[in-house]
Amino acid sequence: MKKNMIIGYLTDSNPEDKRAWSGTIYHIYRAIKNTGVTVIHIPVKERPIVWCYRKVLKFVIKRLLHKHIRPYYTTRIAYFLSSSIDRKLLDSVDAIFVPRCATSMYSLPTNKPVIYYTDTTFKIMVGYYFYNLYNWNIKQGNLVEQTALNKSRYAIASSEWAANSMIHDYDISKDKVKIIEFGANIDDKDISLRERRKKDIFHILFLGVDWNRKRGDTACETCIELNKLGIKTILHIVGVRSIPKKYNNNPYIDLIGFLNKNLSDDYANLIRIIENSDILLLPTKAECSAIVFAEASAFGLPCFTCDTGGTANYVRNGINGYRLPVDSSGKDFAYKIKEAIENDEMKKLSAGGIRLYKEVLNWSVVSEKLKELFEEID
């Protein structure tokens, strides 16, 4: 690695903000700094005219034409955002690191080597997260993504699912694509372990802000079914501010609400909740690389989720939990959890999660792998 190497960290958010991309922007920033390089933040700023254009475009298409649009994946907005980035800052660094923001690379005015780190590609988001888009938006979105990948010296994917899309959907060389899983967005000093023993009541954690995509109803039905099966459980719900009324007075369901990691009290409360939980349940129907799997594994919580998107890199069957088919019902999850409990698997899954966290799902490992890439840059 070049002596006194300077990396430009190109983001559209404050790298110190623990809310940005669920804290991932902040933790990648720290992982880069921990390689020993100097890091300079290069902001991607949205000019007022771009903000107005984006809002008008979204209003016209959504409200009047009843379609959806991804404004940042249009070539006009990508051009305005990327071409307005400070050239002096770009010229002052040896390489540029871009987390997730393909848009910012579209007309990036530099020849410096770029490292692009993302959890997905535009192609695999269409019909997965993105629905009812115009064909022209899909075409331009793929062009923005292709341009970002072509410009990258290295394209880092946080899962095999995303890496395969880079290679097969965008014809990117396998040598250029690297897989580096995300770590837990919790400080190491706050991670404590307790022995997982057989108990009378299992505390199950549902952690997510998107109730429908994460299938919160399925999580509730799982807990209700487990209690019917004689496995006493309480589901603790963190992330959403409200739940369907039919669950409000259920003795097996505890709504905690949204917690902001930037607030010390909320962060401490989140740590306490994870610490006191026994299982993570996230029956999500669409997922790129949920950080919560790394966080749960760090505390030794067995994870139960769906086999979708990038979950296979974070929840490994029989190691730290199980992935069920994406159409699995609450009963299906209940029977799988019951089976794991009755087969005395929970202690093994807990130990497997801790091992996976230590070996793969932590930011120190990410930092080591990034350092290896920096050393290969001239």
C-alpha positions as CSV (number, residue, x, y, z in Angstrom):
1,M,0.0,0.0,0.0
2,K,1.2,3.5,-0.9
3,K,2.7,5.3,2.1
4,N,0.4,8.0,3.4
5,M,-2.4,6.9,1.1
6,I,-5.4,9.2,1.0
7,I,-8.9,7.7,0.4
8,G,-11.8,9.9,-0.7
9,Y,-15.0,8.7,0.9
10,L,-17.8,9.7,-1.5
11,T,-21.2,9.7,0.1
12,D,-24.5,11.6,0.1
13,S,-24.7,11.5,3.9
14,N,-22.6,12.4,6.9
15,P,-20.2,9.5,7.5
16,E,-20.6,10.1,11.3
17,D,-24.4,9.6,11.1
18,K,-25.2,6.2,12.6
19,R,-28.7,6.3,11.0
20,A,-27.4,6.6,7.4
21,W,-28.0,3.2,5.7
22,S,-28.7,1.7,9.1
23,G,-25.3,2.8,10.4
24,T,-23.4,1.1,7.6
25,I,-22.0,4.3,6.1
26,Y,-20.5,5.1,9.5
27,H,-19.0,1.6,10.1
28,I,-17.5,1.4,6.6
29,Y,-15.9,4.8,7.2
30,R,-14.4,3.5,10.4
31,A,-13.3,0.3,8.7
32,I,-11.4,2.3,6.1
33,K,-9.7,4.5,8.7
34,N,-8.6,1.4,10.6
35,T,-6.6,0.3,7.6
36,G,-4.2,3.1,8.4
37,V,-5.0,5.4,5.5
38,T,-6.1,9.0,5.7
39,V,-9.8,9.4,4.8
40,I,-11.3,12.6,3.4
41,H,-15.1,12.9,3.1
42,I,-16.2,14.0,-0.4
43,P,-19.9,15.0,-0.1
44,V,-22.4,14.4,-2.8
45,K,-24.6,17.5,-2.6
46,E,-28.0,17.8,-4.2
47,R,-28.4,21.3,-5.7
48,P,-31.8,23.0,-5.2
49,I,-32.7,22.7,-8.9
50,V,-32.0,18.9,-8.8
51,W,-34.2,18.6,-5.7
52,C,-37.0,20.4,-7.4
53,Y,-36.7,18.4,-10.6
54,R,-36.7,15.1,-8.6
55,K,-39.8,16.1,-6.6
56,V,-41.8,17.3,-9.6
57,L,-40.8,14.2,-11.5
58,K,-41.9,11.9,-8.7
59,F,-45.2,13.8,-8.2
60,V,-46.1,13.7,-11.9
61,I,-45.4,10.0,-12.3
62,K,-46.8,8.8,-9.1
63,R,-49.8,11.0,-8.5
64,L,-50.9,11.7,-12.1
65,L,-49.7,8.7,-14.0
66,H,-49.9,6.1,-11.2
67,K,-46.5,4.6,-11.8
68,H,-43.4,4.6,-9.7
69,I,-40.0,6.1,-10.4
70,R,-36.5,5.8,-9.0
71,P,-35.3,9.4,-9.6
72,Y,-31.7,8.7,-8.7
73,Y,-31.5,6.0,-11.3
74,T,-32.3,8.5,-14.1
75,T,-29.4,9.6,-16.2
76,R,-30.3,13.3,-15.9
77,I,-30.2,13.3,-12.1
78,A,-27.2,11.0,-12.1
79,Y,-25.4,13.5,-14.4
80,F,-26.2,16.5,-12.3
81,L,-25.2,14.9,-9.0
82,S,-22.0,13.3,-10.2
83,S,-20.7,16.2,-12.3
84,S,-21.1,18.7,-9.4
85,I,-18.8,16.9,-7.0
86,D,-15.8,19.0,-5.9
87,R,-13.0,18.4,-8.3
88,K,-10.4,19.8,-5.9
89,L,-11.3,17.2,-3.3
90,L,-11.2,14.4,-6.0
91,D,-7.8,15.6,-7.1
92,S,-6.4,15.6,-3.6
93,V,-6.9,11.8,-3.0
94,D,-5.2,8.7,-4.2
95,A,-8.4,6.6,-4.6
96,I,-12.1,7.0,-4.2
97,F,-14.4,4.7,-2.1
98,V,-18.1,4.8,-2.9
99,P,-20.5,3.0,-0.7
100,R,-23.8,2.0,-2.5
101,C,-24.2,5.3,-4.5
102,A,-23.9,4.3,-8.1
103,T,-25.5,7.6,-9.1
104,S,-22.5,9.6,-7.9
105,M,-20.2,7.8,-10.3
106,Y,-22.1,8.4,-13.5
107,S,-20.2,11.4,-14.7
108,L,-17.6,11.5,-12.0
109,P,-14.9,14.0,-13.1
110,T,-11.8,11.9,-12.2
111,N,-9.5,9.2,-13.4
112,K,-8.6,8.1,-9.9
113,P,-9.2,4.4,-9.1
114,V,-12.6,3.8,-7.6
115,I,-13.8,1.1,-5.2
116,Y,-17.5,0.6,-5.2
117,Y,-19.2,-1.3,-2.2
118,T,-22.8,-2.2,-2.4
119,D,-25.4,-4.8,-1.3
120,T,-27.3,-5.1,-4.6
121,T,-27.5,-4.0,-8.2
122,F,-30.3,-2.1,-10.0
123,K,-31.1,-5.2,-12.1
124,I,-32.0,-7.5,-9.2
125,M,-34.0,-4.8,-7.4
126,V,-36.5,-4.5,-10.3
127,G,-39.5,-6.6,-9.3
128,Y,-37.9,-7.3,-5.9
129,Y,-37.9,-3.9,-4.1
130,F,-38.8,-1.7,-7.1
131,Y,-42.2,-2.2,-8.8
132,N,-44.3,-0.6,-11.5
133,L,-41.4,1.3,-13.1
134,Y,-41.5,2.7,-16.6
135,N,-39.3,0.8,-19.1
136,W,-37.2,4.0,-19.7
137,N,-36.5,4.2,-16.0
138,I,-35.4,0.6,-15.9
139,K,-33.2,1.2,-19.0
140,Q,-31.6,4.3,-17.5
141,G,-31.2,2.6,-14.1
142,N,-29.3,-0.3,-15.6
143,L,-27.1,2.2,-17.5
144,V,-26.3,4.1,-14.3
145,E,-25.4,0.8,-12.6
146,Q,-23.4,-0.4,-15.5
147,T,-21.4,2.8,-15.7
148,A,-20.6,2.6,-11.9
149,L,-19.4,-1.0,-12.2
150,N,-17.4,-0.3,-15.4
151,K,-15.6,2.6,-13.7
152,S,-14.7,0.6,-10.6
153,R,-11.3,-0.8,-10.1
154,Y,-13.0,-3.2,-7.6
155,A,-16.7,-3.8,-7.2
156,I,-17.4,-5.2,-3.7
157,A,-20.6,-7.0,-3.0
158,S,-21.8,-7.8,0.5
159,S,-23.3,-11.1,-0.7
160,E,-22.9,-13.8,-3.3
161,W,-26.4,-12.8,-4.6
162,A,-25.2,-9.3,-5.4
163,A,-21.8,-10.5,-6.8
164,N,-23.5,-12.9,-9.2
165,S,-25.6,-10.1,-10.5
166,M,-22.5,-8.0,-11.2
167,I,-20.9,-10.8,-13.1
168,H,-23.9,-12.2,-15.0
169,D,-26.2,-9.2,-15.4
170,Y,-23.5,-6.6,-16.1
171,D,-20.7,-8.7,-17.5
172,I,-18.2,-7.6,-14.9
173,S,-15.0,-9.7,-14.7
174,K,-14.9,-12.1,-11.7
175,D,-11.4,-10.8,-10.9
176,K,-12.8,-7.4,-10.3
177,V,-15.7,-8.5,-8.1
178,K,-15.1,-9.2,-4.4
179,I,-17.4,-10.5,-1.7
180,I,-17.1,-8.8,1.7
181,E,-20.0,-9.3,4.1
182,F,-21.1,-6.4,6.3
183,G,-20.4,-6.4,10.0
184,A,-22.6,-5.7,13.0
185,N,-23.4,-2.0,13.4
186,I,-22.7,-2.3,17.2
187,D,-19.5,-1.4,18.9
188,D,-17.4,-4.4,20.0
189,K,-17.2,-3.1,23.6
190,D,-21.0,-3.3,23.8
191,I,-21.2,-7.0,22.8
192,S,-21.6,-9.3,25.8
193,L,-22.4,-13.0,25.8
194,R,-24.4,-15.0,28.2
195,E,-24.9,-18.8,28.3
196,R,-27.9,-20.0,26.5
197,R,-29.8,-22.4,28.8
198,K,-33.1,-24.2,28.5
199,K,-35.8,-21.9,29.8
200,D,-39.5,-21.6,30.4
201,I,-40.1,-18.6,28.2
202,F,-38.3,-17.7,24.9
203,H,-37.9,-14.1,24.0
204,I,-38.0,-13.7,20.3
205,L,-36.8,-10.5,18.6
206,F,-38.3,-8.9,15.5
207,L,-36.1,-6.0,14.4
208,G,-37.0,-4.0,11.3
209,V,-38.6,-0.7,10.2
210,D,-40.5,-2.1,7.2
211,W,-43.4,-4.1,8.6
212,N,-44.7,-5.4,5.3
213,R,-41.4,-6.3,3.6
214,K,-40.1,-7.9,6.8
215,R,-43.4,-9.7,7.2
216,G,-44.2,-8.6,10.7
217,D,-47.6,-10.4,10.6
218,T,-45.8,-13.7,9.9
219,A,-43.6,-13.0,13.0
220,C,-46.6,-12.4,15.1
221,E,-48.4,-15.5,13.9
222,T,-45.2,-17.5,14.5
223,C,-45.2,-16.5,18.2
224,I,-48.9,-17.1,18.6
225,E,-48.6,-20.6,17.1
226,L,-45.5,-21.4,19.2
227,N,-47.6,-20.7,22.4
228,K,-50.4,-23.0,21.0
229,L,-47.7,-25.7,20.6
230,G,-46.7,-25.3,24.2
231,I,-43.5,-23.3,23.6
232,K,-43.9,-20.2,25.7
233,T,-42.7,-17.2,23.8
234,I,-42.9,-13.4,23.7
235,L,-42.2,-11.5,20.6
236,H,-40.5,-8.2,21.1
237,I,-41.0,-5.8,18.1
238,V,-38.3,-3.1,17.5
239,G,-38.2,-0.7,14.6
240,V,-41.8,0.0,13.7
241,R,-43.8,2.6,15.5
242,S,-47.2,0.8,15.3
243,I,-48.5,-2.7,14.5
244,P,-52.0,-3.9,13.3
245,K,-54.7,-3.4,15.9
246,K,-55.4,-7.1,16.1
247,Y,-52.1,-7.6,17.9
248,N,-52.3,-4.7,20.3
249,N,-53.7,-6.5,23.3
250,N,-52.0,-9.9,22.7
251,P,-50.1,-11.0,25.8
252,Y,-47.4,-12.7,23.6
253,I,-46.6,-9.5,21.6
254,D,-44.6,-6.6,23.0
255,L,-44.3,-3.5,20.8
256,I,-41.1,-1.5,21.8
257,G,-41.1,0.9,18.8
258,F,-38.5,2.7,16.9
259,L,-35.0,3.2,18.5
260,N,-32.5,5.7,17.1
261,K,-28.9,4.5,17.4
262,N,-27.7,8.1,17.4
263,L,-29.3,8.6,20.8
264,S,-27.4,7.1,23.6
265,D,-30.4,6.0,25.6
266,D,-32.0,4.4,22.6
267,Y,-28.8,2.7,21.7
268,A,-28.3,1.3,25.2
269,N,-31.9,0.1,25.2
270,L,-31.3,-1.7,21.9
271,I,-28.3,-3.4,23.3
272,R,-30.2,-4.5,26.4
273,I,-33.0,-5.9,24.2
274,I,-30.7,-7.9,22.0
275,E,-28.8,-9.2,25.0
276,N,-32.0,-10.4,26.7
277,S,-33.4,-12.1,23.6
278,D,-33.1,-15.7,22.7
279,I,-34.0,-15.8,19.0
280,L,-34.0,-13.4,16.0
281,L,-37.0,-13.9,13.8
282,L,-37.1,-12.0,10.5
283,P,-39.4,-13.8,8.0
284,T,-38.6,-11.2,5.3
285,K,-39.8,-11.6,1.7
286,A,-37.0,-9.4,0.3
287,E,-33.6,-8.6,1.7
288,C,-30.2,-7.5,0.5
289,S,-27.9,-7.9,3.5
290,A,-29.7,-7.3,6.8
291,I,-27.2,-6.0,9.3
292,V,-29.4,-7.3,12.1
293,F,-28.2,-10.9,11.3
294,A,-24.7,-9.9,12.1
295,E,-25.8,-8.1,15.2
296,A,-27.8,-11.1,16.4
297,S,-25.0,-13.5,15.7
298,A,-22.6,-11.3,17.7
299,F,-24.8,-11.9,20.7
300,G,-25.3,-15.6,20.0
301,L,-29.0,-15.3,18.9
302,P,-30.0,-18.1,16.5
303,C,-31.6,-16.5,13.4
304,F,-34.7,-17.7,11.5
305,T,-35.4,-16.0,8.2
306,C,-36.3,-16.6,4.6
307,D,-34.0,-17.8,1.8
308,T,-34.1,-14.7,-0.3
309,G,-31.7,-12.1,-1.7
310,G,-28.4,-12.0,0.2
311,T,-29.5,-13.7,3.4
312,A,-27.5,-16.9,2.7
313,N,-24.2,-15.1,3.5
314,Y,-25.6,-14.1,6.9
315,V,-27.8,-16.9,8.0
316,R,-26.2,-20.3,7.3
317,N,-28.5,-23.4,7.7
318,G,-27.5,-25.4,10.7
319,I,-24.7,-23.0,11.6
320,N,-26.3,-19.9,13.1
321,G,-29.9,-20.5,12.2
322,Y,-32.2,-21.5,9.3
323,R,-33.5,-20.0,6.1
324,L,-37.0,-21.2,5.1
325,P,-38.7,-20.8,1.7
326,V,-39.9,-17.2,1.1
327,D,-43.5,-18.3,1.2
328,S,-43.3,-20.0,4.6
329,S,-46.1,-19.2,7.0
330,G,-46.1,-18.5,10.6
331,K,-46.9,-22.1,11.3
332,D,-43.9,-23.2,9.2
333,F,-41.6,-20.9,11.2
334,A,-43.2,-22.1,14.5
335,Y,-42.6,-25.7,13.7
336,K,-39.0,-25.1,12.7
337,I,-38.2,-23.1,15.9
338,K,-40.0,-25.8,17.9
339,E,-37.9,-28.5,16.2
340,A,-34.7,-26.7,16.9
341,I,-35.6,-26.2,20.6
342,E,-36.7,-29.8,21.1
343,N,-33.7,-31.2,19.3
344,D,-31.5,-29.2,21.6
345,E,-30.0,-27.2,18.7
346,M,-30.2,-23.8,20.2
347,K,-26.9,-23.9,22.0
348,K,-25.1,-25.1,18.9
349,L,-26.7,-22.4,16.7
350,S,-25.8,-19.8,19.3
351,A,-22.1,-20.9,19.3
352,G,-22.2,-21.0,15.5
353,G,-23.4,-17.4,15.3
354,I,-20.7,-16.2,17.6
355,R,-18.1,-18.0,15.6
356,L,-19.5,-16.6,12.3
357,Y,-19.5,-13.1,13.8
358,K,-15.9,-13.4,14.9
359,E,-14.6,-14.9,11.6
360,V,-16.8,-13.0,9.0
361,L,-19.5,-10.7,10.2
362,N,-17.5,-7.9,11.9
363,W,-16.0,-4.7,10.7
364,S,-12.4,-5.7,11.7
365,V,-12.5,-8.4,9.1
366,V,-13.9,-5.9,6.6
367,S,-11.0,-3.6,7.4
368,E,-8.4,-6.3,6.9
369,K,-9.9,-7.2,3.5
370,L,-10.1,-3.5,2.4
371,K,-6.5,-3.1,3.4
372,E,-5.5,-5.9,1.0
373,L,-7.4,-4.1,-1.8
374,F,-5.7,-0.8,-1.0
375,E,-2.3,-2.5,-1.2
376,E,-3.1,-3.6,-4.8
377,I,-3.8,0.0,-5.9
378,D,-0.8,1.7,-7.5
